[in-house]
Amino acid sequence: MPHHPYNQVELAILDLANGNRDALTILRNVVSFGVHVNVVLQNLEAAELRGFYITYGFKATRESLTAFINQLESSSGVAKLKRHVDQAKHFYLPVIPPFKIRRILREARYDSLVEALDARDVNVIRSALDYTSINEMYSDDEVVISAIHDFLIPDRVDPAEWFLVMTCLVNPTFLFDFEDHVSNASKWVLDTAFSETRFPMWFRAGYPQVVKWALQGGSLGSVTAEFVADYNSESDSDTKYAGPLLRMMITDFSECNRASSFR
């Protein structure tokens, strides 16, 4: 059974990482470095700097652990880092070259990607949709934006597959057009969409194998499912963001199944 070290520092960095596996690695390296650990963690907590803000902030220091720690030793340094990420986070999105998207749309006789989406053209969606476009579509949804940067991109979840399943979960009228174009695990998630709401839609769309494993009693997965349900009990599950719990479940799934894919 997977082991989780629940000491105080580990709980603190699990919370700060917010489910982002790269942020978790960075924070563990900060702790191992052993210099001003408490100050760094306290400053991150005070500034509510979590998840992808940590990973992109680390990249902004050219992935120098010393430079990263030096910046986080002061509240002003943390504030500067947060401003940088706010201004530049779109630069870290995986992008299909614009000329390639234009060529795909031109060959399919669309003037824009929106036209292809409206036409429910799965081939074009699979060829031309990237996380930059999805980020723009969900720009007003902070939960989904965090999920994109903290989970979907680091875990290399296919953006088109995620979009197809997410669209069906949000609007079931798309099922007829999209259901035959997604993985078997995703079909299972869509079949149980109305009876199973313990997990956020974005998670069900991105991690169907993990969801299926958890709900069929997979090791700690079923326990985590109940924790997530409790976490979301006061409101709709898609308004909450139980990042650390969901990351723990993904890790358990990977360790128990030796899996590199969540689809």
C-alpha positions as a Markdown table, in Angstrom:
| # | Residue | x | y | z |
|---|---|---|---|---|
| 1 | Met | 0.0 | 0.0 | 0.0 |
| 2 | Pro | 1.4 | 3.5 | -0.8 |
| 3 | His | 2.9 | 5.3 | 2.1 |
| 4 | His | 2.2 | 9.0 | 2.9 |
| 5 | Pro | 4.5 | 10.8 | 5.4 |
| 6 | Tyr | 2.1 | 13.0 | 7.3 |
| 7 | Asn | 4.6 | 15.2 | 9.2 |
| 8 | Gln | 3.9 | 18.9 | 9.7 |
| 9 | Val | 6.2 | 20.1 | 6.9 |
| 10 | Glu | 5.0 | 17.5 | 4.4 |
| 11 | Leu | 1.4 | 18.5 | 5.1 |
| 12 | Ala | 2.4 | 22.2 | 4.6 |
| 13 | Ile | 4.0 | 21.5 | 1.2 |
| 14 | Leu | 1.1 | 19.2 | 0.1 |
| 15 | Asp | -1.2 | 22.2 | 0.8 |
| 16 | Leu | 1.0 | 24.7 | -1.0 |
| 17 | Ala | 1.6 | 22.4 | -4.0 |
| 18 | Asn | -2.2 | 22.2 | -4.4 |
| 19 | Gly | -2.0 | 19.0 | -6.4 |
| 20 | Asn | 0.7 | 20.2 | -8.8 |
| 21 | Arg | 3.3 | 17.4 | -8.9 |
| 22 | Asp | 6.1 | 19.7 | -10.1 |
| 23 | Ala | 5.4 | 22.2 | -7.4 |
| 24 | Leu | 5.5 | 19.3 | -4.8 |
| 25 | Thr | 8.9 | 18.2 | -6.1 |
| 26 | Ile | 10.2 | 21.8 | -6.0 |
| 27 | Leu | 9.0 | 22.3 | -2.4 |
| 28 | Arg | 10.5 | 19.0 | -1.3 |
| 29 | Asn | 13.8 | 20.1 | -2.8 |
| 30 | Val | 13.5 | 23.4 | -0.9 |
| 31 | Val | 13.0 | 21.5 | 2.3 |
| 32 | Ser | 16.0 | 19.2 | 1.5 |
| 33 | Phe | 18.1 | 22.3 | 0.8 |
| 34 | Gly | 17.5 | 23.1 | 4.5 |
| 35 | Val | 18.0 | 26.9 | 4.3 |
| 36 | His | 15.3 | 29.2 | 5.7 |
| 37 | Val | 12.6 | 26.5 | 5.1 |
| 38 | Asn | 10.1 | 27.9 | 7.6 |
| 39 | Val | 10.4 | 31.4 | 6.3 |
| 40 | Val | 10.0 | 30.3 | 2.7 |
| 41 | Leu | 6.9 | 28.2 | 3.5 |
| 42 | Gln | 5.4 | 31.0 | 5.7 |
| 43 | Asn | 5.9 | 33.6 | 3.0 |
| 44 | Leu | 4.3 | 31.4 | 0.4 |
| 45 | Glu | 1.3 | 30.7 | 2.7 |
| 46 | Ala | 0.9 | 34.4 | 3.5 |
| 47 | Ala | 0.9 | 35.3 | -0.1 |
| 48 | Glu | -1.4 | 32.4 | -1.0 |
| 49 | Leu | 1.1 | 31.4 | -3.6 |
| 50 | Arg | 0.3 | 27.8 | -4.6 |
| 51 | Gly | 0.5 | 25.3 | -7.3 |
| 52 | Phe | 1.5 | 26.5 | -10.7 |
| 53 | Tyr | 2.6 | 29.9 | -9.2 |
| 54 | Ile | 5.4 | 27.9 | -7.6 |
| 55 | Thr | 6.4 | 26.0 | -10.7 |
| 56 | Tyr | 6.3 | 29.0 | -13.0 |
| 57 | Gly | 8.1 | 31.1 | -10.4 |
| 58 | Phe | 10.8 | 28.5 | -10.3 |
| 59 | Lys | 11.2 | 28.6 | -14.0 |
| 60 | Ala | 11.4 | 32.4 | -13.9 |
| 61 | Thr | 14.6 | 32.0 | -11.8 |
| 62 | Arg | 16.0 | 29.7 | -14.5 |
| 63 | Glu | 15.3 | 26.8 | -12.3 |
| 64 | Ser | 18.0 | 27.8 | -9.8 |
| 65 | Leu | 16.9 | 26.5 | -6.4 |
| 66 | Thr | 19.2 | 29.0 | -4.6 |
| 67 | Ala | 17.8 | 32.0 | -6.6 |
| 68 | Phe | 14.3 | 30.7 | -6.0 |
| 69 | Ile | 14.8 | 30.4 | -2.2 |
| 70 | Asn | 16.5 | 33.8 | -2.1 |
| 71 | Gln | 13.5 | 35.4 | -3.7 |
| 72 | Leu | 11.1 | 33.7 | -1.4 |
| 73 | Glu | 12.9 | 34.8 | 1.8 |
| 74 | Ser | 11.1 | 38.2 | 1.7 |
| 75 | Ser | 7.4 | 39.1 | 1.3 |
| 76 | Ser | 8.4 | 41.6 | -1.4 |
| 77 | Gly | 10.2 | 38.9 | -3.3 |
| 78 | Val | 7.2 | 36.7 | -3.1 |
| 79 | Ala | 4.9 | 39.5 | -4.3 |
| 80 | Lys | 7.2 | 40.2 | -7.2 |
| 81 | Leu | 7.2 | 36.5 | -8.2 |
| 82 | Lys | 3.4 | 36.4 | -8.1 |
| 83 | Arg | 3.1 | 39.5 | -10.3 |
| 84 | His | 5.5 | 37.9 | -12.8 |
| 85 | Val | 3.5 | 34.7 | -13.0 |
| 86 | Asp | 0.2 | 36.6 | -13.3 |
| 87 | Gln | 1.6 | 38.5 | -16.3 |
| 88 | Ala | 3.5 | 35.6 | -18.0 |
| 89 | Lys | 1.6 | 32.4 | -17.1 |
| 90 | His | 0.2 | 32.1 | -20.7 |
| 91 | Phe | 3.8 | 31.7 | -21.9 |
| 92 | Tyr | 4.0 | 28.3 | -20.2 |
| 93 | Leu | 1.1 | 26.8 | -22.1 |
| 94 | Pro | 1.9 | 24.1 | -24.6 |
| 95 | Val | 1.1 | 25.7 | -28.0 |
| 96 | Ile | 0.4 | 24.3 | -31.5 |
| 97 | Pro | 2.2 | 26.6 | -33.9 |
| 98 | Pro | -0.3 | 29.2 | -35.2 |
| 99 | Phe | 0.7 | 28.6 | -38.8 |
| 100 | Lys | -0.2 | 24.9 | -38.4 |
| 101 | Ile | -3.6 | 25.8 | -36.9 |
| 102 | Arg | -4.3 | 28.2 | -39.8 |
| 103 | Arg | -3.3 | 25.5 | -42.3 |
| 104 | Ile | -5.6 | 22.9 | -40.7 |
| 105 | Leu | -8.5 | 25.3 | -40.6 |
| 106 | Arg | -7.9 | 26.4 | -44.2 |
| 107 | Glu | -7.8 | 22.9 | -45.4 |
| 108 | Ala | -11.1 | 22.1 | -43.6 |
| 109 | Arg | -12.6 | 25.4 | -44.9 |
| 110 | Tyr | -13.1 | 27.0 | -41.5 |
| 111 | Asp | -12.3 | 30.7 | -40.8 |
| 112 | Ser | -11.7 | 30.1 | -37.2 |
| 113 | Leu | -11.4 | 27.3 | -34.5 |
| 114 | Val | -14.8 | 28.4 | -33.1 |
| 115 | Glu | -16.4 | 27.5 | -36.4 |
| 116 | Ala | -14.9 | 24.0 | -36.2 |
| 117 | Leu | -16.1 | 23.7 | -32.6 |
| 118 | Asp | -19.6 | 24.8 | -33.5 |
| 119 | Ala | -19.6 | 22.3 | -36.4 |
| 120 | Arg | -18.5 | 19.6 | -33.9 |
| 121 | Asp | -15.7 | 18.6 | -36.3 |
| 122 | Val | -13.8 | 16.1 | -34.1 |
| 123 | Asn | -10.9 | 15.7 | -36.6 |
| 124 | Val | -10.2 | 19.4 | -36.6 |
| 125 | Ile | -10.6 | 19.6 | -32.8 |
| 126 | Arg | -8.0 | 16.8 | -32.3 |
| 127 | Ser | -5.6 | 18.4 | -34.7 |
| 128 | Ala | -5.9 | 22.1 | -33.8 |
| 129 | Leu | -7.1 | 22.4 | -30.2 |
| 130 | Asp | -4.4 | 23.2 | -27.6 |
| 131 | Tyr | -4.4 | 24.4 | -24.0 |
| 132 | Thr | -3.9 | 28.0 | -25.1 |
| 133 | Ser | -7.4 | 27.9 | -26.8 |
| 134 | Ile | -8.9 | 26.0 | -23.8 |
| 135 | Asn | -7.4 | 28.5 | -21.4 |
| 136 | Glu | -9.1 | 31.3 | -23.3 |
| 137 | Met | -12.5 | 29.4 | -23.3 |
| 138 | Tyr | -12.4 | 29.0 | -19.5 |
| 139 | Ser | -10.7 | 32.3 | -18.7 |
| 140 | Asp | -13.6 | 33.1 | -16.2 |
| 141 | Asp | -13.4 | 29.8 | -14.4 |
| 142 | Glu | -10.7 | 29.9 | -11.8 |
| 143 | Val | -11.1 | 26.3 | -10.8 |
| 144 | Val | -10.6 | 25.0 | -14.4 |
| 145 | Ile | -7.7 | 27.4 | -15.0 |
| 146 | Ser | -6.0 | 26.1 | -11.9 |
| 147 | Ala | -6.7 | 22.5 | -12.9 |
| 148 | Ile | -5.2 | 23.1 | -16.4 |
| 149 | His | -2.0 | 24.5 | -14.9 |
| 150 | Asp | -1.7 | 22.2 | -11.9 |
| 151 | Phe | -2.9 | 18.9 | -13.3 |
| 152 | Leu | -3.6 | 18.6 | -17.0 |
| 153 | Ile | -0.5 | 20.2 | -18.4 |
| 154 | Pro | 2.0 | 18.6 | -15.9 |
| 155 | Asp | 0.4 | 15.2 | -16.4 |
| 156 | Arg | 0.3 | 15.7 | -20.2 |
| 157 | Val | -3.4 | 15.0 | -20.5 |
| 158 | Asp | -4.4 | 15.3 | -24.1 |
| 159 | Pro | -6.2 | 18.7 | -24.5 |
| 160 | Ala | -8.6 | 17.5 | -27.3 |
| 161 | Glu | -9.7 | 14.4 | -25.4 |
| 162 | Trp | -10.2 | 16.4 | -22.3 |
| 163 | Phe | -12.2 | 19.0 | -24.2 |
| 164 | Leu | -14.5 | 16.4 | -25.9 |
| 165 | Val | -15.3 | 14.7 | -22.6 |
| 166 | Met | -15.7 | 17.9 | -20.6 |
| 167 | Thr | -18.0 | 19.3 | -23.3 |
| 168 | Cys | -20.2 | 16.2 | -23.0 |
| 169 | Leu | -20.3 | 16.4 | -19.2 |
| 170 | Val | -21.3 | 20.1 | -19.4 |
| 171 | Asn | -23.8 | 19.7 | -22.2 |
| 172 | Pro | -25.1 | 16.1 | -22.8 |
| 173 | Thr | -26.4 | 17.1 | -26.3 |
| 174 | Phe | -22.9 | 16.7 | -27.5 |
| 175 | Leu | -22.8 | 13.0 | -26.6 |
| 176 | Phe | -24.2 | 11.9 | -29.9 |
| 177 | Asp | -21.3 | 13.6 | -31.8 |
| 178 | Phe | -18.4 | 13.0 | -29.4 |
| 179 | Glu | -19.0 | 9.8 | -27.5 |
| 180 | Asp | -17.6 | 7.4 | -30.2 |
| 181 | His | -14.4 | 9.5 | -30.4 |
| 182 | Val | -13.2 | 9.1 | -26.8 |
| 183 | Ser | -11.5 | 6.3 | -24.9 |
| 184 | Asn | -13.4 | 3.4 | -23.3 |
| 185 | Ala | -12.6 | 4.8 | -19.8 |
| 186 | Ser | -14.0 | 8.2 | -20.9 |
| 187 | Lys | -17.1 | 6.5 | -22.2 |
| 188 | Trp | -17.6 | 4.8 | -18.7 |
| 189 | Val | -17.3 | 8.3 | -17.1 |
| 190 | Leu | -19.9 | 9.7 | -19.5 |
| 191 | Asp | -22.2 | 6.7 | -18.8 |
| 192 | Thr | -22.1 | 7.4 | -15.1 |
| 193 | Ala | -22.1 | 11.2 | -15.4 |
| 194 | Phe | -25.4 | 11.7 | -13.8 |
| 195 | Ser | -25.1 | 9.2 | -11.0 |
| 196 | Glu | -21.6 | 10.0 | -10.0 |
| 197 | Thr | -20.8 | 13.6 | -8.9 |
| 198 | Arg | -18.2 | 13.2 | -6.2 |
| 199 | Phe | -15.4 | 14.4 | -8.4 |
| 200 | Pro | -15.2 | 17.7 | -10.3 |
| 201 | Met | -16.1 | 17.5 | -14.0 |
| 202 | Trp | -12.6 | 18.6 | -15.0 |
| 203 | Phe | -11.2 | 15.7 | -13.1 |
| 204 | Arg | -13.6 | 13.2 | -14.5 |
| 205 | Ala | -12.8 | 14.4 | -18.0 |
| 206 | Gly | -9.0 | 14.3 | -17.5 |
| 207 | Tyr | -8.6 | 11.2 | -15.4 |
| 208 | Pro | -11.3 | 8.6 | -16.3 |
| 209 | Gln | -9.2 | 5.6 | -15.4 |
| 210 | Val | -8.4 | 7.0 | -12.0 |
| 211 | Val | -12.1 | 7.8 | -11.4 |
| 212 | Lys | -13.2 | 4.3 | -12.5 |
| 213 | Trp | -10.5 | 2.7 | -10.3 |
| 214 | Ala | -11.5 | 4.7 | -7.3 |
| 215 | Leu | -15.2 | 4.1 | -7.6 |
| 216 | Gln | -14.8 | 0.4 | -8.1 |
| 217 | Gly | -12.9 | 0.2 | -4.8 |
| 218 | Gly | -9.3 | 0.6 | -5.8 |
| 219 | Ser | -7.1 | 0.7 | -2.7 |
| 220 | Leu | -7.0 | 4.2 | -1.2 |
| 221 | Gly | -8.9 | 5.6 | -4.2 |
| 222 | Ser | -12.4 | 4.8 | -2.8 |
| 223 | Val | -11.4 | 6.4 | 0.5 |
| 224 | Thr | -10.1 | 9.5 | -1.2 |
| 225 | Ala | -13.4 | 9.6 | -3.2 |
| 226 | Glu | -15.3 | 10.0 | 0.1 |
| 227 | Phe | -12.9 | 12.7 | 1.3 |
| 228 | Val | -13.4 | 14.6 | -1.9 |
| 229 | Ala | -17.1 | 14.2 | -1.6 |
| 230 | Asp | -17.0 | 15.5 | 2.0 |
| 231 | Tyr | -14.7 | 18.4 | 0.9 |
| 232 | Asn | -17.3 | 19.4 | -1.7 |
| 233 | Ser | -20.4 | 18.7 | 0.4 |
| 234 | Glu | -21.3 | 22.3 | 1.0 |
| 235 | Ser | -21.6 | 23.2 | -2.6 |
| 236 | Asp | -21.4 | 21.9 | -6.1 |
| 237 | Ser | -18.2 | 19.9 | -6.6 |
| 238 | Asp | -17.0 | 22.0 | -9.5 |
| 239 | Thr | -16.8 | 25.1 | -7.3 |
| 240 | Lys | -14.2 | 23.5 | -5.1 |
| 241 | Tyr | -10.6 | 22.5 | -5.7 |
| 242 | Ala | -9.4 | 19.6 | -3.6 |
| 243 | Gly | -6.0 | 19.6 | -5.3 |
| 244 | Pro | -3.9 | 17.7 | -2.6 |
| 245 | Leu | -6.5 | 15.0 | -2.2 |
| 246 | Leu | -6.8 | 14.4 | -6.0 |
| 247 | Arg | -3.1 | 14.3 | -6.5 |
| 248 | Met | -2.8 | 11.8 | -3.7 |
| 249 | Met | -5.3 | 9.6 | -5.4 |
| 250 | Ile | -3.6 | 9.9 | -8.8 |
| 251 | Thr | -0.3 | 8.9 | -7.2 |
| 252 | Asp | -2.0 | 5.9 | -5.5 |
| 253 | Phe | -3.5 | 4.8 | -8.8 |
| 254 | Ser | -0.1 | 5.1 | -10.6 |
| 255 | Glu | 1.7 | 3.1 | -7.9 |
| 256 | Cys | -0.9 | 0.4 | -7.6 |
| 257 | Asn | -1.4 | 0.0 | -11.4 |
| 258 | Arg | 2.1 | 0.9 | -12.6 |
| 259 | Ala | 0.3 | 3.2 | -15.0 |
| 260 | Ser | 1.7 | 6.1 | -17.1 |
| 261 | Ser | -1.7 | 7.0 | -18.7 |
| 262 | Phe | -4.9 | 8.1 | -17.0 |
| 263 | Arg | -7.1 | 7.4 | -20.0 |
